[in-house]
Amino acid sequence: MPEPFKLLLSPELVRCAGLHFSKVLPTFPRRRFESLALDGFDGLEMKARAMQIATALQATLPTDFPSAAAAIEATLLPVAGDETLKDLRASDRGLAGWIVWSLGEFVARQGLEHPDRALACLRAITQRFSAEFAIRPFILAHPQRSFETLARWAGDPSPHVRRLVSEGSRPRLPWGIVLKPLVADPTPCLPLLAALQDDTSDYVRRSVANHLNDIAKDHPGVVAGWLEDHLPTASPNRRALLRHASRTLIKRGDRRVLAAWGIDAPFKGNADLSIDPSQIVLGQSLQLRLNLHSTSRTPLLLSIDYIVHHVRADGSSSPKIFKGWTLQLAPGKRRELVRQHPVRPITTRRYYAGTHRIDVQANGRVIASGRFELLG
């Protein structure tokens, strides 16, 4: 059985941090820091541990922020700047990895009155552990200065700094503060994404794809327009990025996005969906079997998803789209597609007994439907 995630922030890492701060700050109260950071530590989950360590740093690092920032930078593990972050660990050479989350949180709490110095510190931090959470308060409090800095960082030699440009400004970053002004208007981010979409690092390009997908949830027209502008001349790497960025809108059947990818033509033919078994209890799986028969005279490029209409407590339904298949169906040909669909408890959904409908859509249009009964 895997160890709990929270153990990635251990008492040993706290003591390692205390040791390094005592090396760079002769007056650093190491014992007090460790006592504050480790108070009730075993009972804390991952994020709570990181926040408590940051609070202990607030109580023990210099109150003069530039001095504290200099101390943080002096404790960091020496790096070239292009290492894979998951391979970096705190050691007797310096701090890196999960303990640096707390250093970034300290900067986010204490550095808002010193944005230039704080952002410089976050540039160093993000090369040992991503500063994508820590930079977000600065984007909210100092948007112009932050975006000027991010624009410079888009050309930084370190892929970790370039990735921070995209990841730190994502409107809806998981675990991060929602950047409501950018949810409302993502325009300030678009020049940054344009500068990074052809980055040499796949690590950076994946962040750009996720950022565009974030924007698609609130502004589908912006991403549809982006595809119309940037897809026709795209390299293979950019096409892969844009495909990943399109995933939400393709599943939604967005007409402009489907057209940009050439998968907007209606299905011509016959489609039959069978669901087996017709009755299940929670924890079992369904077998979805889709039989297609093309009556088209030309090949059909099809993006096929299926929508499960989950029953709610009040008897209404809530649709959830699941990715299915992408295929080309030759004229007059038949194709059988099979998928196992588990109906199991998950933390993000509550299941209720009743009749659930499943629709299959091809290129954004429903072509077949079926039902199953979830028993109580």
Secondary structure as UniProt FT lines:
FT   HELIX           5..8
FT   HELIX           11..24
FT   TURN            26..27
FT   HELIX           30..38
FT   TURN            39..40
FT   HELIX           41..43
FT   HELIX           46..60
FT   HELIX           65..75
FT   HELIX           85..87
FT   TURN            92..93
FT   STRAND          94..95
FT   TURN            97..98
FT   HELIX           99..110
FT   TURN            112..113
FT   HELIX           115..125
FT   TURN            126..128
FT   TURN            132..135
FT   HELIX           136..141
FT   HELIX           143..153
FT   TURN            154..155
FT   HELIX           159..167
FT   TURN            168..169
FT   TURN            171..172
FT   TURN            174..175
FT   HELIX           180..184
FT   HELIX           187..189
FT   HELIX           190..196
FT   TURN            197..198
FT   HELIX           202..218
FT   HELIX           220..230
FT   TURN            232..233
FT   HELIX           236..245
FT   HELIX           247..252
FT   HELIX           255..260
FT   TURN            261..262
FT   STRAND          269..276
FT   STRAND          279..281
FT   TURN            282..283
FT   STRAND          285..294
FT   STRAND          300..311
FT   TURN            313..314
FT   STRAND          317..329
FT   TURN            331..332
FT   STRAND          334..342
FT   TURN            347..348
FT   STRAND          354..362
FT   TURN            363..364
FT   STRAND          365..375
//
